[in-house]
Amino acid sequence: MRDDRRVPQISEDCDPGNLARTPAEGYLLSRIDGVTPWSILCEIGGLNPDEVDAHLERWMHDGSLVFQEDVISGRAPNPEQGRGPVASGAHTAKPEVDPDLEISIERQREILEMENRLDASYWELLGVSADADAKAVKRAYFALSKKYHPDRYFGREIGEFEARLTRIFRKLVEASELLLDPTTPRISDPLHVARESSTSPPTSDPEVEGGRAVRRRAHLENLRRHLRPAEKVRLQRRFQGVQLFETAKLAIARKNWCEAATCLRLAIVFDPQNPRYLEAFPEVLTRSNLLAVEKLMAVEPLDIDAIRQALDLCEEALAHRPRDIEANHRAAGLALELGERELALEYAETARVLAPQRSDIGVTHGRVLRASGFTGRAKEALQHALSLDSENLCAQKELAKLTGANQGSRRKGESWIT
């Protein structure tokens, strides 16, 4: 089978009725649906493959056909990409970095390079293998979100890079949610079954006379049965996404954050480029995860696995919403409980910057600083917490430990988690 993976579709400016000169050409045109790649059209176009090539090339050169992304390779659709054919040798001007922005030249180049890769496959975009498990996908997404989330540059002058980061982050969310959903290969790729059938071994007896023709007819029947018109598939998936989004809105109104997050996840799977779903998801996911953290921490006695699971939930929320005050505050205490002091300090300082007038966050910041060996800074943080709330017992106890009033180790069962 030919290895031409381009996916042709009829140009919006073209009238298919004016293209077909013969019934055979008309049949071939009816197979061009914006989903089926060139190589499959050579098999199901009703003509000799060389004739299919000739017709497609003629229509391509006169502008009657344009090309979609490479569906078979898992290439993600790029909404910013033009739909018209690109002349050979043509190229767009490469955007340049701006030294006047409050973002390093090196990071600007990284962002531009990442933006140019948004039409790569989801696996390539996240930098994981095609057989990567959920943990590997999440780790890759968390790492990339720390570099490309627009909120990481809050308060800085970054010019047009804010829009670039928004595009990149939305694509990362799309990639991670689709790869984490176990049904994605079948419901997000209309050619999944076709690929399986085209690569599976023949089921008919090769010794039977005409076995090759029988296999070919069976293969074509498989394609006809499983490949529905592209527009019908898109409309059905969008409709399912709308239904799920409406259910999510009802759940949000009831403050049922877990149900809302589940519905929004599925809505993104069905319609991954809908901006309403992508905009609503971070806050809903954060609320859902923090609620789950509260439930985990309410179980006595606490164990390391529960604390680790709670920290993972906080980090997932922060990957989507890095400036969330509660998620940073919770993550700081949990990381400290697990002995991950550098991580705890990162989250504690972020929470302090976001909410400098919260006494409880000041206490957590002081605890993390004390555990990290920064006793002077810890004392300042705790004194500031007491200035905000003079009756804060936790701040009083922590400050007493620093000043020598209570040199004993923390009491059995006392937790850093606030």
C-alpha positions as CSV (number, residue, x, y, z in Angstrom):
1,M,0.0,0.0,0.0
2,R,1.3,3.5,-0.8
3,D,2.7,5.5,2.1
4,D,1.3,8.8,1.1
5,R,-0.4,10.0,4.3
6,R,-1.6,13.4,3.2
7,V,-5.3,13.9,3.8
8,P,-7.0,15.7,0.9
9,Q,-10.3,17.6,1.1
10,I,-12.2,19.6,-1.5
11,S,-11.5,23.3,-1.4
12,E,-14.3,25.5,-0.1
13,D,-14.1,27.5,-3.3
14,C,-14.5,24.5,-5.5
15,D,-17.7,23.0,-6.9
16,P,-17.2,19.2,-7.1
17,G,-19.9,19.0,-9.8
18,N,-17.6,20.8,-12.2
19,L,-14.6,18.5,-11.5
20,A,-16.0,15.1,-12.5
21,R,-15.8,14.3,-16.2
22,T,-16.7,10.6,-15.9
23,P,-18.8,8.6,-13.4
24,A,-15.5,7.0,-12.2
25,E,-14.1,10.4,-11.3
26,G,-17.4,11.3,-9.6
27,Y,-17.1,8.2,-7.4
28,L,-13.5,9.1,-6.5
29,L,-14.6,12.6,-5.6
30,S,-17.3,11.1,-3.3
31,R,-14.6,9.3,-1.3
32,I,-12.7,12.6,-0.6
33,D,-14.1,13.5,2.8
34,G,-11.3,15.3,4.7
35,V,-10.5,12.3,6.8
36,T,-9.4,9.6,4.4
37,P,-5.7,9.8,3.4
38,W,-4.3,9.6,-0.1
39,S,-3.1,6.0,0.3
40,I,-6.5,4.7,1.3
41,L,-8.2,6.6,-1.6
42,C,-5.9,4.6,-3.9
43,E,-7.6,1.5,-2.5
44,I,-11.2,2.6,-2.3
45,G,-11.4,5.1,-5.2
46,G,-12.8,2.7,-7.7
47,L,-9.9,3.2,-10.1
48,N,-6.4,1.8,-10.7
49,P,-4.1,3.4,-8.0
50,D,-2.1,5.1,-10.7
51,E,-5.2,6.7,-12.1
52,V,-6.2,7.8,-8.6
53,D,-2.8,9.4,-8.3
54,A,-3.1,11.2,-11.6
55,H,-6.6,12.6,-10.8
56,L,-5.6,13.7,-7.3
57,E,-2.4,15.4,-8.5
58,R,-4.4,17.2,-11.3
59,W,-7.0,18.5,-8.8
60,M,-4.2,19.4,-6.4
61,H,-2.3,21.5,-8.9
62,D,-5.4,23.4,-10.0
63,G,-6.3,24.2,-6.4
64,S,-9.4,22.1,-6.2
65,L,-7.9,20.0,-3.3
66,V,-6.3,21.2,-0.1
67,F,-4.7,19.0,2.6
68,Q,-5.6,18.3,6.3
69,E,-3.0,17.2,8.9
70,D,-1.6,13.7,8.9
71,V,-4.4,11.8,10.7
72,I,-2.8,8.4,10.6
73,S,0.3,9.5,12.4
74,G,-1.7,11.0,15.2
75,R,-0.9,14.5,14.1
76,A,-3.0,17.0,16.1
77,P,-5.1,19.5,14.2
78,N,-3.7,23.1,14.2
79,P,-6.4,25.7,14.1
80,E,-3.9,28.4,13.2
81,Q,-2.8,26.7,10.1
82,G,-4.1,28.0,6.8
83,R,-6.3,25.8,4.7
84,G,-5.1,26.7,1.3
85,P,-2.2,25.0,-0.6
86,V,1.3,26.3,0.0
87,A,3.4,26.9,-3.1
88,S,6.7,25.0,-3.3
89,G,9.5,27.0,-1.7
90,A,7.1,29.4,0.0
91,H,7.7,30.2,3.7
92,T,6.4,32.6,6.3
93,A,8.6,35.1,8.0
94,K,10.2,33.7,11.2
95,P,9.0,35.7,14.2
96,E,11.9,37.3,16.0
97,V,12.7,37.7,19.7
98,D,12.2,41.0,21.4
99,P,15.0,42.0,23.9
100,D,12.7,44.6,25.5
101,L,10.3,42.1,26.9
102,E,10.5,40.8,30.5
103,I,11.3,37.3,29.4
104,S,14.7,36.0,28.5
105,I,15.8,35.7,24.9
106,E,16.4,32.0,25.5
107,R,12.9,31.4,26.8
108,Q,11.4,33.4,23.9
109,R,13.2,31.1,21.4
110,E,11.9,28.0,23.3
111,I,8.4,29.4,23.1
112,L,8.7,30.1,19.4
113,E,10.1,26.6,18.8
114,M,7.3,25.0,20.8
115,E,4.7,27.0,18.9
116,N,6.1,25.7,15.6
117,R,5.6,22.1,16.9
118,L,1.9,22.4,17.7
119,D,1.0,20.3,14.7
120,A,3.1,17.4,15.9
121,S,1.5,14.2,17.3
122,Y,0.3,14.4,20.9
123,W,3.1,12.0,21.9
124,E,5.8,14.1,20.2
125,L,4.3,17.3,21.7
126,L,4.6,16.0,25.2
127,G,7.9,14.2,24.5
128,V,6.7,10.7,25.4
129,S,6.7,7.4,23.5
130,A,3.5,6.2,21.9
131,D,3.2,3.4,24.5
132,A,3.8,5.8,27.5
133,D,1.6,5.1,30.6
134,A,-0.5,7.6,32.4
135,K,2.3,8.5,34.9
136,A,4.7,9.3,32.1
137,V,2.1,11.5,30.4
138,K,1.3,13.3,33.6
139,R,5.0,13.9,34.4
140,A,5.6,15.3,30.9
141,Y,2.6,17.5,31.1
142,F,3.5,18.9,34.5
143,A,7.0,19.7,33.4
144,L,5.9,21.5,30.3
145,S,3.1,23.4,32.1
146,K,5.8,24.9,34.3
147,K,7.5,26.3,31.3
148,Y,4.6,27.3,29.1
149,H,1.6,28.2,31.3
150,P,0.8,32.0,30.7
151,D,0.3,32.5,34.5
152,R,4.0,31.8,35.1
153,Y,4.7,35.2,33.6
154,F,2.0,37.1,35.5
155,G,2.8,40.8,35.9
156,R,5.6,40.8,33.3
157,E,5.6,42.6,30.0
158,I,5.7,39.7,27.5
159,G,3.9,41.3,24.5
160,E,2.6,38.9,21.9
161,F,4.2,35.9,23.7
162,E,1.1,35.9,26.1
163,A,-1.1,34.8,23.1
164,R,1.6,32.3,22.0
165,L,1.7,30.8,25.5
166,T,-2.1,30.5,25.6
167,R,-2.1,28.6,22.4
168,I,0.7,26.3,23.5
169,F,-0.9,25.6,26.9
170,R,-4.3,24.8,25.4
171,K,-2.6,22.4,23.1
172,L,-0.8,20.7,26.0
173,V,-4.1,20.4,27.9
174,E,-5.7,18.9,24.8
175,A,-2.8,16.4,24.3
176,S,-2.6,15.3,28.0
177,E,-6.4,14.9,28.4
178,L,-6.7,12.9,25.1
179,L,-3.7,10.6,25.9
180,L,-4.9,10.0,29.5
181,D,-8.4,9.0,28.3
182,P,-8.4,5.2,27.7
183,T,-11.0,5.5,24.9
184,T,-9.1,8.2,22.9
185,P,-7.6,6.0,20.2
186,R,-11.1,4.9,19.1
187,I,-13.3,7.9,19.7
188,S,-10.9,10.6,18.6
189,D,-9.5,9.0,15.5
190,P,-12.1,7.9,12.9
191,L,-9.4,5.9,11.0
192,H,-8.4,3.8,14.0
193,V,-10.3,0.8,12.8
194,A,-9.3,1.4,9.2
195,R,-5.6,1.4,10.3
196,E,-6.1,-1.9,12.2
197,S,-7.8,-3.5,9.3
198,S,-5.3,-2.3,6.8
199,T,-2.4,-3.8,8.8
200,S,-4.0,-6.9,10.1
201,P,-3.1,-10.3,8.5
202,P,-5.6,-11.6,5.9
203,T,-8.3,-13.8,7.3
204,S,-9.3,-15.7,4.1
205,D,-7.6,-18.8,3.0
206,P,-4.8,-17.8,0.5
207,E,-5.1,-21.2,-1.2
208,V,-8.7,-20.5,-2.2
209,E,-9.0,-19.4,-5.9
210,G,-9.5,-15.7,-6.0
211,G,-8.4,-15.3,-2.4
212,R,-6.7,-12.0,-3.1
213,A,-9.9,-10.5,-4.5
214,V,-11.9,-11.9,-1.6
215,R,-9.5,-10.3,0.9
216,R,-9.7,-7.0,-1.0
217,R,-13.5,-7.0,-1.0
218,A,-13.5,-7.8,2.8
219,H,-11.0,-5.0,3.4
220,L,-13.1,-2.5,1.5
221,E,-16.3,-3.7,3.3
222,N,-14.5,-3.1,6.6
223,L,-13.6,0.5,5.5
224,R,-17.1,1.2,4.3
225,R,-18.6,-0.1,7.5
226,H,-16.4,1.8,9.9
227,L,-15.6,5.1,8.0
228,R,-18.5,7.5,8.3
229,P,-18.5,10.9,6.6
230,A,-16.1,13.2,8.4
231,E,-18.7,16.0,8.9
232,K,-21.2,13.6,10.5
233,V,-18.5,12.4,12.9
234,R,-17.5,16.0,13.8
235,L,-21.1,17.0,14.4
236,Q,-21.9,14.0,16.6
237,R,-18.8,14.6,18.7
238,R,-19.5,18.3,19.1
239,F,-23.0,17.5,20.1
240,Q,-21.8,15.1,22.8
241,G,-19.3,17.7,24.0
242,V,-22.1,20.3,24.3
243,Q,-24.2,17.8,26.3
244,L,-21.4,17.1,28.7
245,F,-20.6,20.8,29.0
246,E,-24.2,21.5,30.0
247,T,-24.1,18.7,32.5
248,A,-20.9,20.2,33.9
249,K,-22.5,23.6,34.3
250,L,-25.4,22.1,36.3
251,A,-22.8,20.3,38.5
252,I,-21.0,23.5,39.0
253,A,-24.2,25.3,40.1
254,R,-24.6,22.5,42.7
255,K,-20.9,22.8,43.7
256,N,-20.5,19.2,42.7
257,W,-16.9,19.7,41.5
258,C,-16.0,16.1,41.0
259,E,-18.9,15.5,38.6
260,A,-18.2,18.8,36.8
261,A,-14.5,17.9,36.4
262,T,-15.4,14.5,35.0
263,C,-17.8,15.9,32.5
264,L,-15.4,18.6,31.4
265,R,-12.7,16.0,30.8
266,L,-15.0,14.1,28.5
267,A,-16.1,17.2,26.8
268,I,-12.5,18.0,26.0
269,V,-12.0,14.5,24.6
270,F,-15.0,14.9,22.3
271,D,-14.3,18.5,21.2
272,P,-10.6,19.2,22.2
273,Q,-10.4,22.6,20.6
274,N,-13.5,24.2,22.1
275,P,-12.2,27.2,24.1
276,R,-15.2,27.2,26.5
277,Y,-14.2,23.7,27.8
278,L,-10.5,24.6,28.0
279,E,-11.2,27.8,29.9
280,A,-13.6,26.3,32.4
281,F,-11.5,23.2,33.1
282,P,-8.6,24.5,35.3
283,E,-10.8,26.1,38.0
284,V,-13.2,23.1,38.2
285,L,-10.3,20.6,38.3
286,T,-8.6,22.6,41.0
287,R,-11.7,22.7,43.2
288,S,-12.3,19.0,42.6
289,N,-8.7,18.0,43.5
290,L,-8.6,20.2,46.6
291,L,-11.9,18.6,47.8
292,A,-10.3,15.2,47.2
293,V,-7.2,16.3,49.2
294,E,-9.5,17.3,52.1
295,K,-11.1,13.8,52.2
296,L,-7.7,12.1,52.1
297,M,-6.4,14.3,55.0
298,A,-9.5,13.6,57.1
299,V,-8.7,9.9,57.4
300,E,-6.8,8.9,60.6
301,P,-4.1,7.9,60.9
302,L,-2.4,9.5,57.9
303,D,0.0,7.4,55.9
304,I,2.7,8.3,53.4
305,D,0.7,6.9,50.5
306,A,-2.3,9.2,51.3
307,I,0.0,12.2,51.6
308,R,1.8,11.4,48.3
309,Q,-1.6,11.0,46.6
310,A,-2.8,14.3,48.0
311,L,0.4,16.1,46.8
312,D,-0.1,14.6,43.3
313,L,-3.6,16.0,43.3
314,C,-2.3,19.4,44.2
315,E,0.4,19.3,41.6
316,E,-2.1,18.3,38.9
317,A,-4.2,21.3,39.9
318,L,-1.2,23.6,39.8
319,A,-0.2,22.4,36.4
320,H,-3.5,23.8,35.2
321,R,-3.7,26.8,37.6
322,P,-0.2,27.7,38.9
323,R,-1.4,30.8,40.8
324,D,-4.1,29.1,42.8
325,I,-3.5,30.2,46.5
326,E,-5.0,27.1,48.2
327,A,-3.3,24.6,45.9
328,N,0.1,26.2,46.5
329,H,-0.5,26.4,50.3
330,R,-1.6,22.8,50.5
331,A,1.2,21.6,48.3
332,A,3.8,23.3,50.5
333,G,2.6,21.5,53.7
334,L,2.3,18.2,52.0
335,A,5.8,18.4,50.3
336,L,7.3,19.3,53.7
337,E,5.6,16.3,55.3
338,L,7.2,14.1,52.7
339,G,10.6,15.7,53.3
340,E,10.7,17.4,49.9
341,R,12.0,20.7,51.3
342,E,13.0,22.4,48.0
343,L,9.6,21.7,46.5
344,A,7.9,22.8,49.7
345,L,9.8,26.1,49.7
346,E,8.8,26.8,46.1
347,Y,5.1,26.3,46.8
348,A,5.2,28.2,50.2
349,E,6.9,31.2,48.7
350,T,4.4,31.3,45.8
351,A,1.5,31.2,48.2
352,R,3.1,33.9,50.3
353,V,3.5,36.2,47.3
354,L,-0.1,35.5,46.2
355,A,-1.6,36.1,49.6
356,P,0.8,38.1,51.8
357,Q,-2.0,39.1,54.3
358,R,-2.9,35.5,55.2
359,S,-1.6,34.5,58.6
360,D,-1.9,30.8,58.1
361,I,0.2,31.0,54.9
362,G,2.8,32.9,56.8
363,V,3.0,30.1,59.4
364,T,3.4,27.5,56.7
365,H,6.1,29.6,55.1
366,G,7.9,29.9,58.4
367,R,7.7,26.2,59.0
368,V,9.2,25.4,55.6
369,L,12.0,28.0,56.1
370,R,12.8,26.6,59.6
371,A,12.9,23.0,58.3
372,S,15.2,24.2,55.4
373,G,17.6,25.8,57.9
374,F,16.7,29.5,57.2
375,T,16.1,30.3,60.8
376,G,16.4,34.1,60.4
377,R,13.9,34.2,57.5
378,A,11.7,31.8,59.4
379,K,11.5,34.1,62.4
380,E,10.6,37.1,60.2
381,A,7.8,35.1,58.5
382,L,6.4,33.9,61.8
383,Q,6.5,37.4,63.4
384,H,4.7,38.8,60.3
385,A,2.1,36.1,60.7
386,L,1.6,37.1,64.3
387,S,1.3,40.7,63.3
388,L,-1.6,39.7,61.1
389,D,-3.2,37.6,63.8
390,S,-1.9,37.9,67.3
391,E,-3.9,34.9,68.5
392,N,-2.5,32.5,65.9
393,L,-1.4,29.6,68.2
394,C,0.5,27.8,65.5
395,A,2.6,30.9,64.8
396,Q,3.2,31.3,68.6
397,K,4.4,27.7,69.0
398,E,6.7,27.9,65.9
399,L,8.2,31.1,67.1
400,A,8.7,29.7,70.6
401,K,10.7,26.8,69.1
402,L,12.9,29.3,67.2
403,T,13.5,31.5,70.3
404,G,14.4,28.6,72.5
405,A,11.3,28.6,74.7
406,N,10.5,25.1,73.6
407,Q,13.6,23.2,72.4
408,G,11.8,19.8,72.3
409,S,11.1,17.9,69.2
410,R,7.6,18.2,67.8
411,R,5.1,16.2,69.7
412,K,4.2,12.8,68.6
413,G,1.5,13.0,66.0
414,E,2.0,16.7,65.3
415,S,1.8,17.4,61.6
416,W,3.2,20.1,59.4
417,I,0.1,20.1,57.3
418,T,-2.2,23.1,57.9
